[in-house]
């Protein structure tokens, strides 16, 4: 099976359609989805989606875009919320200097609080990184030196250098529909050379639908198209890619193993 390691099923884009979306995902071979929290103030809504479906898990966190408008969160609060059985990751969090929807210092404080929660819980840190490679690498390296924590760079579209830094620090890389885009040559080259045992796939739905669905609203079923392109770049079969990325998912998201029947 495939795992969509990052989607947003609580977003209004899917209102009234989640039952059908989960059903279509299953028909496409997507056996598990992680719906990702972007605002702690709306965590209950995220959790409600995960609780409704056996094959949907969730995370808890504050997106860097929301680092100013959301109440500043402490690691202790994230750790408390992460005790729920359905919560398998911390985030998404990170740095986004492209849109600058929140001041950089607020983003960095938010990011570090999430890192501390990931370190304490052992749950993987779900990292958003855009146009912030230098600061991202510096914070990850410094914090890893303070004590190891698991994690991944989600929807990866940054430089090969940041990919190497993440891999060297023991982190994973998750690829989205961007890797299927015709103009994503550098990312495709990076994807072709990433260690297979560090790869995950995702949709980031409702955003970034892969070719041949580009321009449409994205949904978890479409992760199959991203996986097919990654398999082509890695020069392996789609089935082998699905098996490996699913193994990688459960190795990283260790709490998910206890929540899912993989028989």
C-alpha positions as CSV (number, residue, x, y, z in Angstrom):
1,X,0.0,0.0,0.0
2,X,0.9,3.7,-0.2
3,X,0.8,6.2,2.6
4,X,-0.1,9.8,2.1
5,X,2.1,11.2,4.9
6,X,0.8,14.7,4.7
7,X,-2.6,16.0,3.8
8,X,-5.2,18.5,5.3
9,X,-8.5,16.7,5.4
10,X,-9.9,19.3,7.9
11,X,-9.6,22.1,5.4
12,X,-12.8,23.7,4.1
13,X,-11.9,22.6,0.5
14,X,-13.1,19.1,1.6
15,X,-16.2,20.1,3.5
16,X,-18.9,17.4,3.1
17,X,-16.7,15.2,1.0
18,X,-14.3,13.5,3.3
19,X,-16.1,10.1,3.3
20,X,-15.8,10.0,-0.5
21,X,-12.2,11.2,-0.5
22,X,-11.1,8.5,2.0
23,X,-13.0,5.9,-0.1
24,X,-11.2,7.1,-3.3
25,X,-7.9,6.9,-1.6
26,X,-8.5,3.3,-0.6
27,X,-9.5,2.4,-4.1
28,X,-6.2,4.0,-5.4
29,X,-4.1,1.8,-3.0
30,X,-3.6,4.5,-0.3
31,X,-4.1,2.6,2.9
32,X,-3.2,5.3,5.4
33,X,-3.3,9.1,5.6
34,X,-1.9,11.6,8.1
35,X,-4.0,14.8,8.3
36,X,-1.8,17.6,9.5
37,X,-2.5,20.3,12.1
38,X,-1.6,23.9,11.2
39,X,-3.3,25.7,14.1
40,X,-3.3,24.4,17.7
41,X,-6.5,26.4,18.2
42,X,-8.2,24.1,15.6
43,X,-6.6,20.9,16.8
44,X,-10.0,19.5,17.9
45,X,-11.2,19.7,14.3
46,X,-8.1,17.9,13.0
47,X,-8.4,15.2,15.7
48,X,-12.1,14.7,14.9
49,X,-11.3,13.8,11.3
50,X,-8.7,11.3,12.5
51,X,-11.0,9.8,15.1
52,X,-13.7,9.2,12.4
53,X,-11.6,7.0,10.2
54,X,-9.5,3.9,11.1
55,X,-7.0,4.8,8.3
56,X,-6.5,8.4,9.2
57,X,-4.0,9.6,11.8
58,X,-3.0,13.2,12.7
59,X,-0.4,15.6,14.0
60,X,-0.4,18.6,16.4
61,X,1.4,21.8,15.6
62,X,1.4,25.4,14.3
63,X,2.4,26.2,10.7
64,X,5.1,28.9,10.4
65,X,2.5,31.1,8.6
66,X,0.5,31.1,11.8
67,X,3.3,31.7,14.2
68,X,2.2,35.3,14.9
69,X,-1.6,34.9,14.9
70,X,-1.8,31.7,17.0
71,X,-1.1,31.9,20.7
72,X,2.6,31.2,21.3
73,X,2.8,27.6,22.1
74,X,5.2,25.9,24.6
75,X,6.6,22.5,24.1
76,X,4.6,21.3,27.2
77,X,1.3,22.0,25.5
78,X,2.3,20.2,22.4
79,X,3.4,17.2,24.4
80,X,0.1,17.2,26.3
81,X,-2.0,17.1,23.1
82,X,0.3,14.5,21.5
83,X,-0.7,12.0,24.2
84,X,-3.8,11.2,22.2
85,X,-3.4,7.8,20.5
86,X,-4.2,9.2,17.0
87,X,-1.5,11.9,17.2
88,X,1.6,10.5,15.5
89,X,3.7,13.6,14.7
90,X,4.6,17.1,15.8
91,X,3.9,19.9,13.3
92,X,3.8,21.1,10.8
93,X,6.3,23.7,11.8
94,X,9.3,25.3,10.3
95,X,10.4,28.4,8.5
96,X,8.8,30.1,5.4
97,X,10.7,33.2,4.2
98,X,8.9,33.2,0.9
99,X,5.6,34.5,2.0
100,X,6.7,36.0,5.4
101,X,3.2,35.7,6.8
102,X,4.7,35.8,10.3
103,X,7.9,37.5,11.5
104,X,11.0,35.4,11.3
105,X,11.7,35.6,15.0
106,X,8.2,34.3,15.8
107,X,8.7,31.5,13.3
108,X,12.0,30.5,14.8
109,X,10.6,30.4,18.4
110,X,7.6,28.4,17.2
111,X,10.0,26.0,15.4
112,X,12.2,25.4,18.4
113,X,9.3,24.8,20.7
114,X,8.1,22.0,18.3
115,X,11.6,20.5,18.2
116,X,11.7,20.3,21.9
117,X,8.3,18.5,21.8
118,X,9.5,16.1,19.2
119,X,12.6,15.3,21.2
120,X,10.6,14.7,24.4
121,X,7.9,12.6,22.8
122,X,9.9,10.8,20.2
123,X,7.3,11.7,17.6
124,X,8.7,12.9,14.3
125,X,9.0,16.6,13.6
126,X,7.1,17.6,10.4
127,X,9.1,20.4,8.9
128,X,8.0,23.0,6.4
129,X,10.9,24.8,4.8
130,X,10.7,27.4,2.0
131,X,13.4,30.0,1.1
132,X,15.0,29.6,4.5
133,X,17.7,27.0,3.8
134,X,20.5,28.5,5.8
135,X,18.5,29.2,8.9
136,X,16.8,25.8,8.6
137,X,20.1,24.0,8.4
138,X,21.6,25.9,11.3
139,X,18.6,25.4,13.6
140,X,18.3,21.7,12.8
141,X,22.1,21.1,13.3
142,X,22.2,23.1,16.5
143,X,19.1,21.4,18.0
144,X,20.2,17.9,16.9
145,X,23.4,18.6,18.8
146,X,21.4,19.3,21.9
147,X,19.7,15.9,21.7
148,X,18.5,13.8,18.8
149,X,14.9,13.9,17.5
150,X,13.2,12.2,14.5
151,X,11.7,14.1,11.7
152,X,11.2,14.8,8.0
153,X,11.3,17.7,5.6
154,X,7.8,17.6,4.1
155,X,6.8,18.7,0.6
156,X,10.5,19.0,-0.2
157,X,11.4,21.6,-2.8
158,X,14.6,23.2,-1.4
159,X,18.2,22.9,-2.4
160,X,20.2,19.7,-2.8
161,X,22.4,21.1,0.0
162,X,19.6,21.2,2.5
163,X,18.5,17.7,1.4
164,X,22.1,16.4,2.2
165,X,22.1,18.2,5.5
166,X,18.8,16.7,6.5
167,X,19.9,13.2,5.5
168,X,23.2,13.6,7.4
169,X,21.2,14.6,10.5
170,X,19.2,11.4,10.3
171,X,16.0,13.0,8.9
172,X,13.7,11.9,6.1
173,X,12.5,13.6,2.9
174,X,8.9,13.6,1.8
175,X,8.2,14.3,-1.9
176,X,4.9,15.9,-3.1
177,X,3.4,16.5,-6.5
178,X,5.9,19.2,-7.2
179,X,8.4,16.4,-8.2
180,X,6.1,15.7,-11.2
181,X,6.1,19.2,-12.5
182,X,7.8,19.7,-15.8
183,X,9.9,22.7,-14.6
184,X,11.1,20.9,-11.4
185,X,14.3,19.7,-12.9
186,X,16.6,20.3,-9.9
187,X,14.1,18.6,-7.5
188,X,13.9,15.7,-9.8
189,X,17.6,15.4,-9.9
190,X,17.7,15.5,-6.1
191,X,14.9,12.9,-5.8
192,X,16.8,10.6,-8.1
193,X,19.8,10.5,-5.8
194,X,18.1,10.5,-2.4
195,X,18.7,7.3,-0.3
196,X,15.6,5.1,-0.9
197,X,15.4,4.3,2.8
198,X,14.8,7.9,3.7
199,X,12.0,8.7,1.2
200,X,8.3,9.3,1.9
201,X,5.5,10.5,-0.4
202,X,2.6,12.9,0.2
203,X,0.0,15.1,-1.4
204,X,-0.1,18.2,0.8
205,X,-3.8,18.1,-0.3
206,X,-5.7,20.1,-1.2
207,X,-2.6,21.8,-2.7
208,X,-0.1,20.8,-5.4
209,X,-1.9,18.2,-7.4
210,X,0.6,16.1,-9.4
211,X,0.7,15.6,-13.1
212,X,-1.7,14.5,-14.7
213,X,-4.1,16.1,-12.1
214,X,-2.3,19.4,-12.0
215,X,-4.7,22.3,-11.7
216,X,-7.3,20.3,-9.9
217,X,-7.9,20.2,-6.2
218,X,-5.5,17.6,-4.8
219,X,-6.6,14.6,-2.7
220,X,-4.9,11.6,-1.1
221,X,-5.7,9.3,-4.0
222,X,-3.4,11.3,-6.2
223,X,-0.3,10.4,-4.2
224,X,-0.2,7.4,-6.5
225,X,0.9,9.7,-9.4
226,X,3.6,11.2,-7.3
227,X,4.9,7.8,-6.2
228,X,4.9,6.6,-9.8
229,X,7.2,9.6,-10.8
230,X,9.5,9.0,-7.8
231,X,9.8,5.3,-8.8
232,X,10.7,6.3,-12.3
233,X,13.4,8.7,-11.0
234,X,14.7,6.1,-8.6
235,X,14.7,3.5,-11.4
236,X,12.6,1.0,-9.5
237,X,9.0,-0.3,-10.0
238,X,6.0,1.5,-8.5
239,X,5.3,-1.5,-6.3
240,X,8.8,-1.5,-4.9
241,X,8.6,2.3,-4.3
242,X,5.3,1.8,-2.5
243,X,6.6,-1.0,-0.3
244,X,9.8,1.0,0.6
245,X,8.1,4.3,1.3
246,X,5.5,2.6,3.5
247,X,8.3,0.8,5.4
248,X,10.0,4.1,5.8
249,X,6.8,5.7,7.1
250,X,6.3,3.1,9.8
251,X,10.0,3.3,10.8
252,X,9.7,7.0,11.3
253,X,6.2,7.3,12.6
254,X,6.6,4.5,15.2
255,X,3.4,5.4,17.0
256,X,1.4,4.7,13.8
257,X,2.4,1.0,13.9
258,X,0.3,0.4,17.0
259,X,-2.7,2.2,15.5
260,X,-2.9,0.4,12.1
261,X,-3.7,-3.2,11.2
262,X,-1.1,-3.9,8.4
263,X,-2.2,-7.5,7.8
